[in-house]
Amino acid sequence: MSRRTENAASTKSVELVKQEDHLEFDDPDEEDEEEEVEYEEIEEEVEYEEEEEEEEEEEENSEVACEGDAKHDSKMVDVDQKDEDEKEKHAELLALPPHGSEVYVGGISSDVSSEDLKNLFESVGEVVEVRIRGKGDNKLYAFVNFRAKELALKAIQKLNNKDLKGKKIKVSSSQEKNRLFIGNVPKHWTQDDFKNAVEEVGPGVLKVNLPKAPRSDRHKGYGFIEYYNQACAEYARQKMSTPEFKLDTNAPTVNWADPKNSGESASTAQVKSLYVKNLPKTVTEEQLKNLFEHLGEITKVILPPAKAGHENRYGFVHFKERYMAIKALKNAERYELDGQVLDCSLAKADKKDNTVSVPTAKGGPLLPSYTPLGYGLAGANPLGNGLVLMVCFLLVLRSQFYMLQVLLQLQQ
């Protein structure tokens, strides 16, 4: 009995200990469940924060995209507006009269107004514009622009020497310009390449020309463009004179083409003188100098005497620097003296004659006609030079022999 009782007591004590142990510590399963719940809550918070960040990024990206689209749309609108403005400008230039529709009017009195000139010249046809220039009775002149070039020719025939308020006016063709000179054209370009490049700049291109180099398929590196009128040419000149304009990678030089010398090569590149035609018969060197000295320093003025039977004269104005002469030709307005418009262009380059004139045997020296020593020896035929030296040596011996004979005769 006692042994059973002890066993029972021990069993109870063990159960109590187990029960106490159970009461003292938490249930591990419950602990795991709580941890899992907390972990799930953290995961949900992280996911929520990530979703918020993604939404914020999407909003920012959409805002950037909207700003980019807005800027792009704004640029496209600006480009479209610029294209429209260019088209309108081109249309305005082409609506102006063609080249050759303008006349020069000289010898007008100081009391003549633009309206007076317009009324007079409208007797020929539609007048688009009248511009009066100069000061004083002897320096006033004007330009009258017609709608068509045929009317300009008709005005010259009909109104030249016409009396206007007590003075006879001079009517002649205006020297308006419609051709440009373009330098530094890429050597590998064709004429089509050149034409396509300049047609993108502005309207009114009538003709382009790339002069060919002699004995070569390539051009000389420069070209000429002819435009519908001076307004189109001036518009293109300004556009092509900007640093942004390039012919391939070349920065071109752009100037007005001299109508007198535009077809010549680079031989005129160093010319500093103006050739002035249609001068009055009574003109003086001082008058000619005074007319051009505002352009730069003039080194000399040459005024050949008037020829018999010729009403008009010509002269040369020599500047210190070439750009001064070019400046005179770039001016849109022309020069006049005593009611006569002057015809100005670059003087032609002096061509040095490298040939040497040798007297012939008839009436000349004893030496035969041959190329003098020291002239053109570079690259010459060595055999030919040797023969020349031999001839000279023989002639010297001959002259010495004659002298010896004369001395012997004198001694005898």
Secondary structure, DSSP 4 states (H G I P E B T S, - for coil): -HHHHHHHHHHHHHHHHHHHHHHHS--HHHHHHHHHHHHHHHHHHHHHHHHHHHHHHHHHHHHHHHHHHHHHHHHHHHHHHHHHHHHHHHHHHHHSPPTT-EEEEES--TT--HHHHHHHHTTTS-EEEEEEE-SSTTT-EEEEEESSHHHHHHHHHHHTT-EETTEE-EEEE-----EEEEE---TT--HHHHHHHHHTT-S-EEEEE-PBPTTSSSB-SEEEEEESSHHHHHHHHHHHTSTT--BTTB--EEEEPPTTTTTS-GGGTT--EEEEEEE-TT--HHHHHHHHGGGS-EEEEE-PPPPTT-S-EEEEEEESSHHHHHHHHH-SS--EETTEE-EEEEPPPP----------STTS-SS-S-PPTTSS-TT--HHHHHHHHHHHHHHHHHHHHHHHHHHHHHH-
